[in-house]
Every structure is written in structure tokens, then in C-alpha cells.
Amino acid sequence: MTESLKTARNALTRAEQQLTQQKNTPDGKTIVSPEKFPGRSSTNHSIVVSGDPRFAGTIKITTSAVIDNRANLNYLLTHSGLDYKRNILNDRNPVVTEDVEGDKKIYNAEVAGWDKLRQRLLDARNKITSAESAINSARNNVSARTNEQKHANDALNALLKEKENIRSQLADINQKIAEEKRKRDEINMVKDAIKLTSDFYRTIYDEFGKQASELAKELASVSQGKQIKSVDDALNAFDKFRNNLNKKYSIQDRMAISKALEAINQVHMAENFKLFSKAFGFTGKVIDRYDVAVELQKAVKTDNWRPFFVKLESLAAGRAASAVTAWTFSVMLGTPVGILGFAIIMAAVSALVNDKFIEQVNKLIGI
């Protein structure tokens, strides 16, 4: 509510209270309902008669006037006390005795009583009329202020609606911008994933030869859309490789690989894991699984591989082989594990994905 409307309503309340107050005065009640609240006037007079010695002296009288119906009230308000006495009371002859002077003075005193009552009632009616006029003026003011507030509210609502429309349009624009950015980011991520994968194969080729690079490419291809084996099946397949490996390579060789795995950059591994997952079509949630790398380092060092396979299995959401392959490549990229480390890690992953690659790993390192 605006301040002007509040002020207007307060003024109307005061005007209504003033009207009620005027109507509740004795004369105000007569104006409202003369039948229920008759108007009365009573006056004491001391009339001196001196003309005729026979009646000389002082006459003490009390004059009274009463209005107790609407017709008489209306007549008195529009005529004089004399007219009322003559025409309503039918009292036209002031002289009724030999005391002409006294009779006339008494008659005039009675007329004055009616004029006195008339004036009181006129004053009461005027106050009521004035209060009613004030109410009408206050109501008109309230109506005007109400219309002003309505127009202001309508204008405000229109502005709010326009603001909401603009906000909605802005939200749509931001959504489109975000969607375009998402698409660009997706395209860039795919490009980065393709480049990273290509660079990884080139690095494997440069460090370990064509056979190792082709092995990595084939494992990545086979893993897409496939599921990993159980931990027990993977361990059975890997144990054959591990037994042959231990016959040819010493514990010092494994310690060197374990030491290299300690140098894994967790941040880079997580970034590479995300890109390799994109490259291999893994659509599940990609999270940082550095704990699996830690378990791999322990397995190489202790030759106890079950905990590692259990961890690696938990990494593959929905048992997706592509997730395991992506993680494996992210660990090896930038980590100087050497040809033996490459072979061990590839054999472990092959045991989970497709153990036919273990034979290729054997050939790669001559076992």
C-alpha cells in the first residue's frame, strides 16, 4: 500500500468517526430519527407587564418546544418558529385575554422557543451534512488513490513480467551458449583424446618398437564394448605369465619398475585417464583412481597380484574393459617403466580383457 493511499484511508476513517459522533449528539439523534429521539427545548421566562395597571407586574412562565416526527422536523427546518406556531400548531391569535400586552409577550416567548430549537437542529443537521460531505470527499480520494495504486501495481507487474521474460530469454541464451561451449569442449576433447592416443602409440613405438605399439593398439581396439573377466580367471591367466617371467627376470628388475611407478604424476594420470576413456568410448563416470596405481606398485614389488586385480576390477564401472585399458595407458604414459614394466602391465590388463594378448607379450620380452 502506498503512503498516499494509507493517508487517504486514515482520513476516511476519521471522517466516518466524525459523522458517527455528530449523529450521536442529542440533536443529531433527532435529525436521524425524531420519532425515536424527539427534539426538545425548554426555557424559563420572566415577562414584565407595565402598560395596563390592572395587569402590571412580572409573569414567570416556562416555554417548551418538541419535535417528534419527520414531517414537523422538516417543516421547522425550512420555516421560522412563527410559521411553525401558526401553521403546524394552528396558533395564530396571540391575544387570548384582556391582558393584551402580557399575551403578546407570552406568544413571542413561545415563538422564540421554537426558533431556539430550530437553530439547534439546523446546526446539528449542518454538522451532519458537513461530515457526510467530508466522507464523500474522503471516499473519492481513497478511490483515486486506489486507482493510482492499481495503475502502479499494473505497471510494476508489467515490469516484473518483462523482467521475467528477459530473464527467461537470457537463460535460453546462456543455455545455448553453454550447449555450444559443451559441444566445442566435446569436440576439442575428442581431438585431444585422438592426439594423446596417437602420441602414446608413437611413444611406445619409439621406446619399445613396432610390435609393442601394435600390441597396445590392438588391445585398445578389442577392449571397446567388451567386459572384463572375473578376478579369479584373470589371476589364473596371469599366473602363467608371471611364473615364466620370474624364471628370466630377477627381483631387482621388479624393484626398478616399482620405483618408477612411485613417480607417477597423479594429476597428469587423471587427465590422461579422462582423455583415453573418451578415445576408447568409455561413457561411464571417470574418476581419479590413483589408489589402483598404488596397488600396482605394491603388486610389482611384492609379487602379490590379487589386491591389484580386485582394485582394477572396481575401477571398471559396469565391468567395461575400455575403462581398464584407458587407465592402463594413462599410467604408462610419462612413467619410465621400461620394456619389462610395459610387458608386465600389459599382461595384467590382457588377463582381464583378453588373455590371447599374453602370448604376444611373452614374445615381446622373449619368454
Beta strands, then each sheet from edge to edge (+ up, - down):
strand 1: 39-49
strand 2: 57-67
sheet 1: 1+ 2-
end
